[in-house]
Amino acid sequence: MQPTLILWGQKDRLIPVTNAQRFHQDILGSELVVFDSLGHVPHEESPQLKANVVSKNTNDRTGCNTERTAHGKCQPLFIVFFHLC
């Protein structure tokens, strides 16, 4: 299982948040974070907020910005950003 963090803006007028919920449902072990006050490009609209969420999420995964596998190796965190124009 690949750890996956899905970040989405609640006010996205181009791609509804229901798509994020569908990704979250379909990606086993994913975590969905919806920013209530942000829109289509939350990582650009509030880079610090995005950085805080990513930092917290990765630090929660053993403090080394990765997740340890059963073999003791670190596994990178996959973060989903969609920016469709």
Sine and cosine of phi, psi and omega as CSV:
sin_phi,cos_phi,sin_psi,cos_psi,sin_omega,cos_omega
0.00,0.00,0.80,-0.60,0.02,-1.00
-1.00,-0.04,0.88,-0.48,0.05,-1.00
-0.88,0.47,0.75,-0.66,-0.08,-1.00
-0.73,-0.68,0.78,-0.62,0.05,-1.00
-0.94,-0.34,0.86,-0.51,-0.01,-1.00
-0.96,-0.28,0.85,-0.52,-0.01,-1.00
-0.93,-0.37,0.73,-0.68,-0.08,-1.00
-0.54,-0.84,0.53,-0.85,0.08,-1.00
-1.00,-0.09,0.81,-0.59,0.00,-1.00
-0.86,0.50,-0.53,0.85,-0.06,-1.00
-1.00,-0.03,0.31,0.95,0.03,-1.00
-0.91,0.42,0.90,-0.44,-0.01,-1.00
-1.00,-0.02,-0.22,0.98,-0.01,-1.00
-1.00,-0.02,-0.68,0.73,-0.02,-1.00
-0.77,-0.64,0.95,-0.31,-0.09,-1.00
-0.87,0.49,0.45,-0.89,0.00,-1.00
-0.89,0.45,-0.32,0.95,0.07,-1.00
-0.87,0.49,-0.49,0.87,0.08,-1.00
-0.92,0.40,-0.65,0.76,0.04,-1.00
-0.89,0.46,-0.66,0.76,0.02,-1.00
-0.90,0.43,-0.58,0.81,0.05,-1.00
-0.93,0.38,-0.70,0.72,0.08,-1.00
-0.84,0.55,-0.72,0.69,-0.03,-1.00
-0.86,0.50,-0.66,0.75,0.02,-1.00
-0.91,0.41,-0.62,0.78,-0.10,-1.00
-1.00,0.07,-0.32,0.95,-0.02,-1.00
-0.98,-0.20,0.97,-0.25,-0.03,-1.00
-0.84,0.54,0.78,-0.63,0.05,-1.00
0.98,0.18,0.19,0.98,-0.02,-1.00
-0.98,0.19,0.33,-0.95,0.12,-0.99
-0.83,-0.56,0.74,-0.68,-0.01,-1.00
-0.95,-0.32,0.79,-0.61,0.11,-0.99
-0.86,-0.51,0.87,-0.50,0.03,-1.00
-0.94,-0.33,0.83,-0.55,0.02,-1.00
-1.00,0.03,0.93,-0.37,-0.09,-1.00
-0.87,0.50,-0.59,0.81,-0.12,-0.99
-0.99,-0.12,0.08,1.00,-0.09,-1.00
-0.92,-0.40,0.29,-0.96,-0.07,-1.00
-0.92,-0.38,-0.75,-0.66,-0.18,-0.98
-0.93,0.36,-0.50,0.87,-0.03,-1.00
-0.81,-0.58,0.93,0.36,-0.09,-1.00
-0.86,0.51,-0.52,0.85,0.00,-1.00
-0.94,0.34,-0.37,0.93,0.08,-1.00
-0.99,-0.11,-0.55,0.83,-0.03,-1.00
-0.94,0.35,-0.57,0.82,0.01,-1.00
-0.55,-0.83,0.97,0.24,-0.04,-1.00
-0.86,0.51,-0.56,0.83,-0.03,-1.00
-0.94,0.35,-0.66,0.75,0.05,-1.00
-0.88,0.47,-0.71,0.70,0.05,-1.00
-0.87,0.49,-0.70,0.71,0.00,-1.00
-0.88,0.47,-0.63,0.78,0.02,-1.00
-0.89,0.45,-0.68,0.74,0.00,-1.00
-0.92,0.39,-0.71,0.71,0.01,-1.00
-0.90,0.44,-0.70,0.72,0.00,-1.00
-0.88,0.48,-0.74,0.68,0.00,-1.00
-0.88,0.47,-0.70,0.72,-0.03,-1.00
-0.89,0.46,-0.70,0.72,-0.02,-1.00
-0.95,0.31,-0.59,0.81,0.03,-1.00
-0.93,0.37,-0.51,0.86,0.06,-1.00
-0.92,0.39,-0.30,0.95,-0.02,-1.00
-0.99,-0.13,0.91,0.41,0.11,-0.99
0.98,0.18,0.09,1.00,0.07,-1.00
0.98,0.22,0.07,1.00,-0.01,-1.00
-0.90,-0.44,0.34,0.94,0.00,-1.00
0.89,0.45,0.35,0.94,0.04,-1.00
-0.51,-0.86,0.13,-0.99,0.07,-1.00
-0.93,-0.36,0.72,-0.70,0.03,-1.00
-0.98,0.21,0.69,-0.72,0.06,-1.00
-1.00,0.02,0.06,-1.00,0.02,-1.00
-0.88,0.47,-0.38,0.92,-0.01,-1.00
-1.00,0.00,0.06,1.00,0.02,-1.00
0.99,0.10,0.03,1.00,0.01,-1.00
-1.00,0.01,0.48,-0.88,0.04,-1.00
-0.99,0.17,0.61,-0.80,0.03,-1.00
-0.86,-0.51,0.78,-0.63,-0.04,-1.00
-0.92,0.39,0.47,-0.88,0.07,-1.00
-1.00,0.06,0.76,-0.65,0.03,-1.00
-0.99,-0.12,0.82,-0.57,-0.02,-1.00
-0.91,-0.41,0.78,-0.63,-0.05,-1.00
-0.99,-0.10,0.87,-0.50,0.13,-0.99
-0.84,-0.54,0.82,-0.58,0.09,-1.00
-0.91,-0.41,0.79,-0.61,0.05,-1.00
-0.67,-0.74,1.00,-0.01,-0.01,-1.00
-0.98,-0.21,0.78,-0.63,0.01,-1.00
-0.93,-0.36,0.00,0.00,0.00,0.00
